[in-house]
Amino acid sequence: MKDQSDTTVPLTGFQNLKMCRIISPLQLLLLGLGLSAAVREGDVRLVGGTVSSEGRVEVYHLGRWGTVCDDSWDMAEAQVVCRQLRYPGARSAVAGGTYEQGTGKIWLDDLNCKGSEKLLSSCSFKGWGITDCSHSEDAGVYSDLCTKLMCSILLWGCRYLYTRKIDITVSSAQCLHQLATNFSLKWLQKEAGLLFSWLLPGDPTFQTPIAFYEYAIHTGDKILEETCLRYLAWNCKALIESPAWSSLSSKVVSALVSRSDVIVPDEAFLLQGVEKWVLAQRAASGVAVLEEEETLLGLIRFTMIPPEKLYDIQFNSSLYASQEELYRAGLIQGYQFNTVSFLKMKNHSDVNSDSYLPRIYTASPWSLEVNFTTTSRQTYYNRYNSYNSYGGMSYNMAKYLETPIHNSALFKSRNLGWAINIYQSHQECQNNGFVCDSVPAARLYPQSRQENNIRYSNRLVHVCDDEYVFHVQDFKNNLAMVPTNSTTDQMYPCHTKNYLYRFVVRPEYI
């Protein structure tokens, strides 16, 4: 991969594809489709269809788009339109009223095509703008999407990208994705979307993932949108500390703060980040948009903030005076969570709502970081097991973490010990009484009996080269099979073997 700074986003469909810097075979692909960068006299387009290959026919004349009347409209005319748009042919000629009505001029009426014309305007007709029709009679077509040859070329181009015989840039990934979007090729759109995950990491300015997310919103690709937003959520601490944070739209900030997979040191840090964003918007516009601020602050989980930090908010927050009612409600909710028993709260509130669920908090005492590169060369000892290394061969490595049994202040003095193990071979797993489907495998295991009304939705966070989070996974039966660079299971690439494991404990009421 090269040229990650290339963030030009083609947002206007085929008209901008010529601007994309794509090299063979994609150049051949685009040339074969006959895409043009400028609208020309006599061009046609389809409007109002559910896919790009159907819709109301419009033709370009004297600098304006206008419609076509369905008088004498049949398959000969439809074939000309579809072939002019570089589709293989027409499935049907669609009468007026099928798609939404157009506006402005009705350019063509009483068309009489032979079916072999290269342009619709080459057929005989009354004359430009001469008609007795209304827009309820606007003609349409339904075209064949692609030939087997075209689909083969598209698939070949996509597969060629995956061989890495050509450079994959931001522009080339977006151009291929835009091509798939415009042709409604869902399978190619999905495959092209995978290219974005290769390009998301490694940009400390966050301009690339933000541009990708905005592009995903524009194209309506929900899978790509989630891919981009997940990366921003997992790397939220670095994002908040970057200059890009203050430039985000309120919708992006809201989408992030709504998520439970946001990785931050603690909830107080996230609150400070939201306040930082709000103050930046006030400084830029000179006014406070109180409703927007209330929406964002309302997404903060005050229940997850320890009482001592809750108390400090009224003195330290720059927004407290202007949003005092909202803050007071959050503080009361937080104090109740930390002082009232689970059973009593359960009778009066939904303790399983997001407001009462932790995110992925990395601050002490809820997580422990293990350097995988260092660990693979060292031996650890805990009070239960000891292991040695011989001849460069690593055996089971163990660490120990102690947390409160829950983050409510009611349990502050009651701790739970956690054994942390990383198994490098199937034999190590077998020696400890279980089978690993793959290795390495990570284990996070409680050392004492758990409370009946508390469960642990723990996470294993993978950090690449101490720079960015590239994968997060759950523990199933206290065990997580770790994806490596040789697998396709990790969410984003890490092109180094110098990465960290962060074991995160997440208690929840049930």
VOFIDO-136742 format. One record per residue (C-alpha): residue in one letter; x, y, z. Coordinates in nm, 2 decimals. Layout:
residues N
[site "a", [X, Y, Z]],
...
//
This chain:
residues 510
[site "m", [0.00, 0.00, 0.00]],
[site "k", [0.12, 0.35, -0.08]],
[site "d", [0.01, 0.71, -0.08]],
[site "q", [-0.22, 0.69, 0.22]],
[site "s", [-0.24, 1.07, 0.21]],
[site "d", [-0.43, 1.06, -0.12]],
[site "t", [-0.78, 1.13, 0.01]],
[site "t", [-0.95, 1.26, -0.30]],
[site "v", [-1.31, 1.14, -0.27]],
[site "p", [-1.51, 1.10, -0.60]],
[site "l", [-1.86, 1.19, -0.48]],
[site "t", [-2.05, 1.26, -0.80]],
[site "g", [-2.06, 0.92, -0.96]],
[site "f", [-1.94, 0.84, -1.30]],
[site "q", [-1.88, 1.20, -1.39]],
[site "n", [-1.58, 1.21, -1.16]],
[site "l", [-1.44, 0.87, -1.22]],
[site "k", [-1.20, 1.00, -1.49]],
[site "m", [-1.03, 1.20, -1.22]],
[site "c", [-0.94, 0.90, -1.02]],
[site "r", [-0.58, 0.79, -1.04]],
[site "i", [-0.63, 0.42, -1.12]],
[site "i", [-0.37, 0.22, -1.32]],
[site "s", [-0.41, -0.09, -1.53]],
[site "p", [-0.63, -0.30, -1.53]],
[site "l", [-0.88, -0.06, -1.39]],
[site "q", [-0.80, 0.20, -1.66]],
[site "l", [-0.89, -0.07, -1.91]],
[site "l", [-1.20, -0.15, -1.72]],
[site "l", [-1.32, 0.22, -1.71]],
[site "l", [-1.23, 0.27, -2.08]],
[site "g", [-1.42, -0.04, -2.17]],
[site "l", [-1.73, 0.10, -2.00]],
[site "g", [-1.69, 0.42, -2.20]],
[site "l", [-1.72, 0.66, -1.90]],
[site "s", [-1.70, 1.03, -1.97]],
[site "a", [-1.61, 1.31, -1.74]],
[site "a", [-1.84, 1.57, -1.89]],
[site "v", [-2.21, 1.59, -1.99]],
[site "r", [-2.25, 1.64, -2.36]],
[site "e", [-2.53, 1.73, -2.60]],
[site "g", [-2.76, 1.43, -2.65]],
[site "d", [-2.65, 1.24, -2.34]],
[site "v", [-2.91, 1.04, -2.16]],
[site "r", [-2.96, 0.93, -1.80]],
[site "l", [-3.20, 0.73, -1.58]],
[site "v", [-3.36, 0.89, -1.28]],
[site "g", [-3.59, 0.75, -1.00]],
[site "g", [-3.52, 0.38, -1.03]],
[site "t", [-3.43, 0.16, -0.74]],
[site "v", [-3.11, 0.05, -0.92]],
[site "s", [-2.88, 0.24, -1.16]],
[site "s", [-3.00, 0.04, -1.46]],
[site "e", [-3.37, 0.15, -1.45]],
[site "g", [-3.56, 0.47, -1.43]],
[site "r", [-3.72, 0.77, -1.61]],
[site "v", [-3.53, 0.85, -1.93]],
[site "e", [-3.39, 1.21, -1.94]],
[site "v", [-3.19, 1.36, -2.23]],
[site "y", [-2.95, 1.66, -2.22]],
[site "h", [-3.01, 1.94, -2.47]],
[site "l", [-2.91, 2.31, -2.47]],
[site "g", [-2.75, 2.27, -2.12]],
[site "r", [-3.07, 2.13, -1.96]],
[site "w", [-3.20, 1.79, -1.87]],
[site "g", [-3.55, 1.71, -2.00]],
[site "t", [-3.78, 1.40, -2.02]],
[site "v", [-3.92, 1.19, -2.31]],
[site "c", [-4.29, 1.13, -2.38]],
[site "d", [-4.40, 0.76, -2.39]],
[site "d", [-4.60, 0.81, -2.71]],
[site "s", [-4.48, 0.54, -2.96]],
[site "w", [-4.24, 0.43, -2.69]],
[site "d", [-4.14, 0.06, -2.73]],
[site "m", [-3.84, -0.18, -2.71]],
[site "a", [-3.66, -0.02, -3.01]],
[site "e", [-3.63, 0.31, -2.83]],
[site "a", [-3.55, 0.13, -2.50]],
[site "q", [-3.26, -0.06, -2.66]],
[site "v", [-3.11, 0.26, -2.80]],
[site "v", [-3.12, 0.42, -2.45]],
[site "c", [-2.97, 0.12, -2.27]],
[site "r", [-2.69, 0.08, -2.52]],
[site "q", [-2.61, 0.45, -2.51]],
[site "l", [-2.56, 0.41, -2.14]],
[site "r", [-2.33, 0.12, -2.20]],
[site "y", [-2.57, -0.14, -2.07]],
[site "p", [-2.59, -0.46, -2.28]],
[site "g", [-2.95, -0.40, -2.37]],
[site "a", [-3.31, -0.34, -2.25]],
[site "r", [-3.53, -0.57, -2.05]],
[site "s", [-3.84, -0.36, -2.10]],
[site "a", [-3.97, -0.03, -2.22]],
[site "v", [-4.15, 0.13, -1.93]],
[site "a", [-4.46, 0.35, -1.98]],
[site "g", [-4.52, 0.69, -1.81]],
[site "g", [-4.63, 0.69, -1.44]],
[site "t", [-4.40, 0.40, -1.34]],
[site "y", [-4.13, 0.63, -1.20]],
[site "e", [-4.18, 0.97, -1.04]],
[site "q", [-4.27, 1.25, -1.27]],
[site "g", [-3.99, 1.47, -1.41]],
[site "t", [-3.99, 1.85, -1.42]],
[site "g", [-3.90, 2.11, -1.67]],
[site "k", [-3.89, 2.04, -2.05]],
[site "i", [-4.02, 1.74, -2.23]],
[site "w", [-3.76, 1.73, -2.50]],
[site "l", [-3.86, 1.43, -2.72]],
[site "d", [-4.21, 1.31, -2.84]],
[site "d", [-4.33, 1.06, -3.10]],
[site "l", [-3.99, 0.89, -3.12]],
[site "n", [-3.94, 0.64, -3.40]],
[site "c", [-3.62, 0.44, -3.36]],
[site "k", [-3.49, 0.15, -3.56]],
[site "g", [-3.31, 0.01, -3.26]],
[site "s", [-2.96, 0.04, -3.42]],
[site "e", [-2.90, 0.41, -3.35]],
[site "k", [-2.60, 0.50, -3.12]],
[site "l", [-2.79, 0.80, -2.97]],
[site "l", [-3.16, 0.84, -2.88]],
[site "s", [-3.15, 1.19, -3.04]],
[site "s", [-3.05, 1.03, -3.37]],
[site "c", [-3.40, 0.87, -3.39]],
[site "s", [-3.67, 1.06, -3.57]],
[site "f", [-3.90, 1.27, -3.35]],
[site "k", [-4.13, 1.58, -3.37]],
[site "g", [-3.85, 1.83, -3.28]],
[site "w", [-3.68, 1.94, -2.97]],
[site "g", [-3.94, 2.05, -2.71]],
[site "i", [-4.24, 2.00, -2.94]],
[site "t", [-4.49, 1.79, -2.76]],
[site "d", [-4.85, 1.76, -2.64]],
[site "c", [-4.76, 1.53, -2.34]],
[site "s", [-4.75, 1.60, -1.97]],
[site "h", [-4.50, 1.46, -1.72]],
[site "s", [-4.74, 1.18, -1.63]],
[site "e", [-4.63, 1.03, -1.96]],
[site "d", [-4.26, 1.04, -1.89]],
[site "a", [-4.10, 0.73, -2.05]],
[site "g", [-3.87, 0.49, -1.87]],
[site "v", [-3.65, 0.18, -1.93]],
[site "y", [-3.53, -0.13, -1.74]],
[site "s", [-3.18, -0.23, -1.87]],
[site "d", [-2.98, -0.54, -1.84]],
[site "l", [-2.72, -0.47, -1.58]],
[site "c", [-2.41, -0.63, -1.73]],
[site "t", [-2.30, -0.90, -1.97]],
[site "k", [-2.10, -1.20, -1.86]],
[site "l", [-1.79, -1.05, -2.01]],
[site "m", [-1.84, -0.72, -1.82]],
[site "c", [-1.89, -0.90, -1.49]],
[site "s", [-1.58, -1.11, -1.56]],
[site "i", [-1.38, -0.80, -1.63]],
[site "l", [-1.51, -0.64, -1.30]],
[site "l", [-1.42, -0.96, -1.10]],
[site "w", [-1.08, -0.98, -1.27]],
[site "g", [-1.00, -0.62, -1.18]],
[site "c", [-1.11, -0.68, -0.82]],
[site "r", [-0.90, -1.00, -0.79]],
[site "y", [-0.61, -0.82, -0.95]],
[site "l", [-0.62, -0.56, -0.68]],
[site "y", [-0.61, -0.83, -0.41]],
[site "t", [-0.29, -0.97, -0.56]],
[site "r", [-0.12, -0.63, -0.47]],
[site "k", [0.04, -0.62, -0.82]],
[site "i", [-0.07, -0.26, -0.83]],
[site "d", [-0.08, 0.00, -0.56]],
[site "i", [-0.40, 0.04, -0.36]],
[site "t", [-0.47, 0.40, -0.29]],
[site "v", [-0.75, 0.59, -0.14]],
[site "s", [-0.87, 0.71, -0.48]],
[site "s", [-0.84, 0.36, -0.64]],
[site "a", [-1.04, 0.20, -0.36]],
[site "q", [-1.31, 0.47, -0.38]],
[site "c", [-1.33, 0.45, -0.76]],
[site "l", [-1.38, 0.08, -0.76]],
[site "h", [-1.64, 0.11, -0.48]],
[site "q", [-1.82, 0.39, -0.67]],
[site "l", [-1.82, 0.19, -0.98]],
[site "a", [-1.99, -0.10, -0.80]],
[site "t", [-2.23, 0.14, -0.63]],
[site "n", [-2.34, 0.30, -0.96]],
[site "f", [-2.39, -0.04, -1.12]],
[site "s", [-2.57, -0.18, -0.81]],
[site "l", [-2.32, -0.47, -0.79]],
[site "k", [-2.36, -0.56, -0.43]],
[site "w", [-2.10, -0.84, -0.44]],
[site "l", [-1.84, -0.61, -0.59]],
[site "q", [-1.93, -0.33, -0.35]],
[site "k", [-1.87, -0.56, -0.06]],
[site "e", [-1.54, -0.68, -0.19]],
[site "a", [-1.43, -0.32, -0.27]],
[site "g", [-1.53, -0.22, 0.08]],
[site "l", [-1.27, -0.46, 0.22]],
[site "l", [-1.00, -0.25, 0.06]],
[site "f", [-1.10, 0.04, 0.28]],
[site "s", [-1.01, -0.16, 0.60]],
[site "w", [-0.65, -0.19, 0.46]],
[site "l", [-0.62, 0.19, 0.43]],
[site "l", [-0.79, 0.30, 0.75]],
[site "p", [-0.50, 0.24, 1.00]],
[site "g", [-0.18, 0.43, 1.03]],
[site "d", [-0.31, 0.78, 0.97]],
[site "p", [-0.25, 0.97, 1.30]],
[site "t", [-0.43, 1.28, 1.16]],
[site "f", [-0.75, 1.07, 1.11]],
[site "q", [-0.82, 1.25, 0.79]],
[site "t", [-0.84, 0.92, 0.59]],
[site "p", [-1.09, 0.74, 0.82]],
[site "i", [-1.30, 1.05, 0.85]],
[site "a", [-1.31, 1.10, 0.47]],
[site "f", [-1.39, 0.73, 0.43]],
[site "y", [-1.68, 0.76, 0.67]],
[site "e", [-1.83, 1.06, 0.50]],
[site "y", [-1.79, 0.88, 0.17]],
[site "a", [-1.98, 0.58, 0.31]],
[site "i", [-2.26, 0.80, 0.43]],
[site "h", [-2.28, 0.96, 0.08]],
[site "t", [-2.30, 0.62, -0.09]],
[site "g", [-2.54, 0.47, 0.16]],
[site "d", [-2.31, 0.16, 0.21]],
[site "k", [-2.40, 0.06, 0.57]],
[site "i", [-2.13, -0.20, 0.59]],
[site "l", [-1.86, 0.04, 0.49]],
[site "e", [-2.01, 0.30, 0.73]],
[site "e", [-1.98, 0.05, 1.02]],
[site "t", [-1.62, -0.04, 0.91]],
[site "c", [-1.51, 0.32, 0.93]],
[site "l", [-1.71, 0.41, 1.25]],
[site "r", [-1.58, 0.10, 1.43]],
[site "y", [-1.22, 0.21, 1.36]],
[site "l", [-1.29, 0.56, 1.49]],
[site "a", [-1.45, 0.41, 1.80]],
[site "w", [-1.17, 0.17, 1.88]],
[site "n", [-0.92, 0.45, 1.84]],
[site "c", [-1.13, 0.72, 2.01]],
[site "k", [-0.87, 0.83, 2.26]],
[site "a", [-0.62, 0.92, 1.98]],
[site "l", [-0.90, 1.08, 1.78]],
[site "i", [-1.01, 1.30, 2.07]],
[site "e", [-0.65, 1.41, 2.12]],
[site "s", [-0.61, 1.49, 1.75]],
[site "p", [-0.68, 1.82, 1.58]],
[site "a", [-0.94, 1.64, 1.36]],
[site "w", [-1.17, 1.59, 1.66]],
[site "s", [-1.29, 1.95, 1.67]],
[site "s", [-1.37, 1.94, 1.30]],
[site "l", [-1.61, 1.65, 1.32]],
[site "s", [-1.98, 1.70, 1.26]],
[site "s", [-2.22, 1.66, 1.54]],
[site "k", [-2.36, 1.35, 1.37]],
[site "v", [-2.03, 1.18, 1.37]],
[site "v", [-1.96, 1.27, 1.74]],
[site "s", [-2.31, 1.15, 1.83]],
[site "a", [-2.26, 0.82, 1.64]],
[site "l", [-1.94, 0.76, 1.83]],
[site "v", [-2.06, 0.85, 2.18]],
[site "s", [-2.37, 0.63, 2.13]],
[site "r", [-2.15, 0.32, 2.10]],
[site "s", [-2.05, 0.07, 2.37]],
[site "d", [-1.73, -0.04, 2.19]],
[site "v", [-1.57, 0.30, 2.23]],
[site "i", [-1.22, 0.25, 2.37]],
[site "v", [-1.12, 0.53, 2.62]],
[site "p", [-0.94, 0.54, 2.95]],
[site "d", [-1.27, 0.60, 3.13]],
[site "e", [-1.60, 0.77, 3.10]],
[site "a", [-1.47, 1.10, 3.25]],
[site "f", [-1.22, 1.12, 2.96]],
[site "l", [-1.50, 1.08, 2.71]],
[site "l", [-1.70, 1.35, 2.88]],
[site "q", [-1.40, 1.58, 2.86]],
[site "g", [-1.37, 1.50, 2.49]],
[site "v", [-1.74, 1.60, 2.43]],
[site "e", [-1.69, 1.92, 2.62]],
[site "k", [-1.38, 1.99, 2.42]],
[site "w", [-1.58, 1.95, 2.10]],
[site "v", [-1.86, 2.17, 2.22]],
[site "l", [-1.63, 2.45, 2.32]],
[site "a", [-1.46, 2.43, 1.98]],
[site "q", [-1.79, 2.47, 1.80]],
[site "r", [-1.89, 2.76, 2.02]],
[site "a", [-1.55, 2.93, 1.95]],
[site "a", [-1.59, 2.87, 1.57]],
[site "s", [-1.95, 2.99, 1.54]],
[site "g", [-1.98, 3.24, 1.83]],
[site "v", [-2.30, 3.08, 1.95]],
[site "a", [-2.40, 2.78, 2.16]],
[site "v", [-2.64, 2.53, 2.00]],
[site "l", [-2.79, 2.41, 2.33]],
[site "e", [-3.01, 2.14, 2.18]],
[site "e", [-2.71, 1.99, 1.99]],
[site "e", [-2.51, 2.00, 2.31]],
[site "e", [-2.78, 1.84, 2.52]],
[site "t", [-2.80, 1.55, 2.27]],
[site "l", [-2.43, 1.48, 2.30]],
[site "l", [-2.41, 1.53, 2.67]],
[site "g", [-2.71, 1.31, 2.72]],
[site "l", [-2.52, 1.02, 2.57]],
[site "i", [-2.25, 1.03, 2.85]],
[site "r", [-2.29, 0.74, 3.09]],
[site "f", [-2.26, 0.92, 3.42]],
[site "t", [-2.32, 0.59, 3.60]],
[site "m", [-1.98, 0.48, 3.48]],
[site "i", [-1.80, 0.78, 3.64]],
[site "p", [-1.66, 0.71, 3.99]],
[site "p", [-1.82, 0.93, 4.27]],
[site "e", [-1.51, 1.13, 4.34]],
[site "k", [-1.49, 1.23, 3.97]],
[site "l", [-1.86, 1.29, 3.96]],
[site "y", [-1.83, 1.54, 4.24]],
[site "d", [-1.55, 1.73, 4.06]],
[site "i", [-1.76, 1.79, 3.75]],
[site "q", [-1.95, 2.08, 3.90]],
[site "f", [-1.62, 2.26, 3.97]],
[site "n", [-1.42, 2.16, 3.66]],
[site "s", [-1.66, 2.15, 3.38]],
[site "s", [-1.67, 2.46, 3.15]],
[site "l", [-2.02, 2.37, 3.04]],
[site "y", [-2.18, 2.31, 3.38]],
[site "a", [-2.32, 2.66, 3.41]],
[site "s", [-2.50, 2.65, 3.07]],
[site "q", [-2.62, 2.29, 3.10]],
[site "e", [-2.67, 2.28, 3.48]],
[site "e", [-3.00, 2.09, 3.47]],
[site "l", [-2.86, 1.82, 3.24]],
[site "y", [-2.55, 1.78, 3.45]],
[site "r", [-2.74, 1.76, 3.78]],
[site "a", [-2.96, 1.49, 3.64]],
[site "g", [-2.65, 1.30, 3.53]],
[site "l", [-2.49, 1.34, 3.87]],
[site "i", [-2.80, 1.22, 4.05]],
[site "q", [-2.82, 0.91, 3.83]],
[site "g", [-2.45, 0.84, 3.88]],
[site "y", [-2.47, 0.88, 4.26]],
[site "q", [-2.77, 0.64, 4.27]],
[site "f", [-2.59, 0.38, 4.07]],
[site "n", [-2.30, 0.39, 4.31]],
[site "t", [-2.50, 0.39, 4.63]],
[site "v", [-2.82, 0.19, 4.57]],
[site "s", [-2.84, -0.18, 4.55]],
[site "f", [-2.90, -0.36, 4.22]],
[site "l", [-3.23, -0.51, 4.33]],
[site "k", [-3.37, -0.18, 4.44]],
[site "m", [-3.26, 0.00, 4.12]],
[site "k", [-3.41, -0.29, 3.92]],
[site "n", [-3.75, -0.21, 4.06]],
[site "h", [-3.74, 0.15, 3.94]],
[site "s", [-3.52, 0.17, 3.63]],
[site "d", [-3.39, -0.03, 3.34]],
[site "v", [-3.04, -0.12, 3.46]],
[site "n", [-2.97, -0.31, 3.14]],
[site "s", [-3.00, 0.00, 2.93]],
[site "d", [-2.69, 0.15, 2.77]],
[site "s", [-2.67, 0.41, 3.05]],
[site "y", [-2.57, 0.13, 3.29]],
[site "l", [-2.33, -0.05, 3.06]],
[site "p", [-1.95, 0.00, 3.05]],
[site "r", [-1.77, 0.09, 2.74]],
[site "i", [-1.41, -0.05, 2.69]],
[site "y", [-1.22, 0.13, 2.96]],
[site "t", [-0.84, 0.09, 2.96]],
[site "a", [-0.75, 0.29, 3.28]],
[site "s", [-0.66, 0.12, 3.60]],
[site "p", [-0.78, -0.11, 3.75]],
[site "w", [-0.99, -0.24, 3.46]],
[site "s", [-0.72, -0.35, 3.22]],
[site "l", [-0.37, -0.49, 3.18]],
[site "e", [-0.14, -0.46, 2.88]],
[site "v", [0.08, -0.74, 2.77]],
[site "n", [0.35, -0.68, 2.51]],
[site "f", [0.32, -0.98, 2.28]],
[site "t", [0.67, -0.94, 2.14]],
[site "t", [0.83, -0.91, 2.48]],
[site "t", [0.62, -1.18, 2.63]],
[site "s", [0.72, -1.43, 2.36]],
[site "r", [1.08, -1.41, 2.49]],
[site "q", [1.02, -1.39, 2.87]],
[site "t", [0.88, -1.61, 3.14]],
[site "y", [0.62, -1.50, 3.40]],
[site "y", [0.53, -1.65, 3.72]],
[site "n", [0.20, -1.64, 3.92]],
[site "r", [0.10, -1.80, 4.24]],
[site "y", [-0.04, -2.10, 4.06]],
[site "n", [0.20, -2.20, 3.78]],
[site "s", [0.56, -2.14, 3.67]],
[site "y", [0.70, -2.21, 3.33]],
[site "n", [1.04, -2.20, 3.16]],
[site "s", [1.17, -2.13, 2.81]],
[site "y", [1.42, -2.37, 2.65]],
[site "g", [1.58, -2.35, 2.31]],
[site "g", [1.38, -2.04, 2.21]],
[site "m", [1.05, -2.23, 2.25]],
[site "s", [0.79, -2.03, 2.45]],
[site "y", [0.57, -2.20, 2.70]],
[site "n", [0.26, -2.07, 2.88]],
[site "m", [0.30, -1.71, 3.00]],
[site "a", [0.09, -1.59, 3.29]],
[site "k", [0.01, -1.26, 3.46]],
[site "y", [-0.24, -1.15, 3.72]],
[site "l", [-0.49, -0.87, 3.74]],
[site "e", [-0.71, -0.77, 4.03]],
[site "t", [-1.03, -0.56, 3.99]],
[site "p", [-1.33, -0.47, 4.20]],
[site "i", [-1.61, -0.72, 4.14]],
[site "h", [-1.81, -0.43, 4.00]],
[site "n", [-1.76, -0.06, 3.92]],
[site "s", [-2.03, 0.05, 4.17]],
[site "a", [-1.89, 0.21, 4.49]],
[site "l", [-2.09, -0.06, 4.68]],
[site "f", [-1.83, -0.31, 4.57]],
[site "k", [-1.52, -0.09, 4.61]],
[site "s", [-1.37, -0.30, 4.89]],
[site "r", [-1.45, -0.64, 4.73]],
[site "n", [-1.19, -0.75, 4.47]],
[site "l", [-1.18, -1.03, 4.21]],
[site "g", [-0.85, -1.18, 4.09]],
[site "w", [-0.80, -1.26, 3.72]],
[site "a", [-0.54, -1.50, 3.58]],
[site "i", [-0.42, -1.39, 3.23]],
[site "n", [-0.25, -1.65, 3.01]],
[site "i", [-0.12, -1.65, 2.65]],
[site "y", [-0.08, -2.00, 2.50]],
[site "q", [0.15, -2.03, 2.20]],
[site "s", [0.08, -2.39, 2.11]],
[site "h", [-0.20, -2.65, 2.11]],
[site "q", [0.00, -2.86, 2.36]],
[site "e", [0.00, -2.58, 2.61]],
[site "c", [-0.38, -2.56, 2.59]],
[site "q", [-0.41, -2.93, 2.64]],
[site "n", [-0.17, -2.92, 2.93]],
[site "n", [-0.42, -2.68, 3.10]],
[site "g", [-0.72, -2.90, 3.03]],
[site "f", [-0.89, -2.75, 2.72]],
[site "v", [-0.86, -2.75, 2.35]],
[site "c", [-0.77, -2.44, 2.15]],
[site "d", [-0.91, -2.42, 1.80]],
[site "s", [-0.62, -2.21, 1.70]],
[site "v", [-0.31, -2.05, 1.85]],
[site "p", [-0.21, -1.81, 1.99]],
[site "a", [-0.49, -1.82, 2.24]],
[site "a", [-0.55, -1.58, 2.53]],
[site "r", [-0.73, -1.66, 2.85]],
[site "l", [-0.88, -1.43, 3.11]],
[site "y", [-1.01, -1.64, 3.40]],
[site "p", [-1.17, -1.53, 3.74]],
[site "q", [-0.99, -1.68, 4.04]],
[site "s", [-1.29, -1.69, 4.27]],
[site "r", [-1.67, -1.74, 4.26]],
[site "q", [-1.87, -1.46, 4.09]],
[site "e", [-2.18, -1.28, 4.21]],
[site "n", [-2.51, -1.42, 4.07]],
[site "n", [-2.63, -1.08, 3.95]],
[site "i", [-2.30, -0.97, 3.78]],
[site "r", [-2.16, -1.10, 3.45]],
[site "y", [-1.84, -1.01, 3.28]],
[site "s", [-1.84, -0.91, 2.91]],
[site "n", [-1.46, -0.89, 2.88]],
[site "r", [-1.26, -0.78, 2.58]],
[site "l", [-0.92, -0.85, 2.43]],
[site "v", [-0.79, -0.54, 2.26]],
[site "h", [-0.51, -0.57, 2.00]],
[site "v", [-0.28, -0.27, 1.95]],
[site "c", [-0.05, -0.25, 1.65]],
[site "d", [0.31, -0.12, 1.72]],
[site "d", [0.17, 0.08, 2.01]],
[site "e", [0.00, 0.31, 1.76]],
[site "y", [-0.36, 0.20, 1.68]],
[site "v", [-0.62, -0.06, 1.77]],
[site "f", [-0.66, -0.31, 1.49]],
[site "h", [-0.88, -0.58, 1.65]],
[site "v", [-1.11, -0.63, 1.94]],
[site "q", [-1.27, -0.96, 2.04]],
[site "d", [-1.49, -1.12, 2.31]],
[site "f", [-1.39, -1.39, 2.54]],
[site "k", [-1.59, -1.71, 2.50]],
[site "n", [-1.58, -1.93, 2.80]],
[site "n", [-1.29, -1.71, 2.92]],
[site "l", [-1.09, -1.79, 2.61]],
[site "a", [-1.01, -1.59, 2.29]],
[site "m", [-0.85, -1.73, 1.98]],
[site "v", [-0.61, -1.46, 1.86]],
[site "p", [-0.61, -1.39, 1.48]],
[site "t", [-0.27, -1.34, 1.33]],
[site "n", [-0.14, -1.17, 1.01]],
[site "s", [-0.18, -1.51, 0.84]],
[site "t", [-0.56, -1.51, 0.90]],
[site "t", [-0.84, -1.30, 0.76]],
[site "d", [-1.02, -1.27, 1.09]],
[site "q", [-0.88, -0.95, 1.22]],
[site "m", [-1.07, -0.63, 1.14]],
[site "y", [-0.78, -0.42, 1.02]],
[site "p", [-0.43, -0.50, 0.92]],
[site "c", [-0.12, -0.49, 1.14]],
[site "h", [0.19, -0.52, 0.92]],
[site "t", [0.43, -0.59, 1.21]],
[site "k", [0.47, -0.85, 1.48]],
[site "n", [0.52, -0.59, 1.74]],
[site "y", [0.18, -0.56, 1.90]],
[site "l", [0.02, -0.55, 2.24]],
[site "y", [-0.27, -0.74, 2.40]],
[site "r", [-0.48, -0.54, 2.64]],
[site "f", [-0.71, -0.75, 2.86]],
[site "v", [-1.02, -0.55, 2.97]],
[site "v", [-1.26, -0.65, 3.24]],
[site "r", [-1.62, -0.52, 3.19]],
[site "p", [-1.87, -0.60, 3.48]],
[site "e", [-2.24, -0.57, 3.41]],
[site "y", [-2.55, -0.61, 3.62]],
[site "i", [-2.79, -0.88, 3.51]],
//
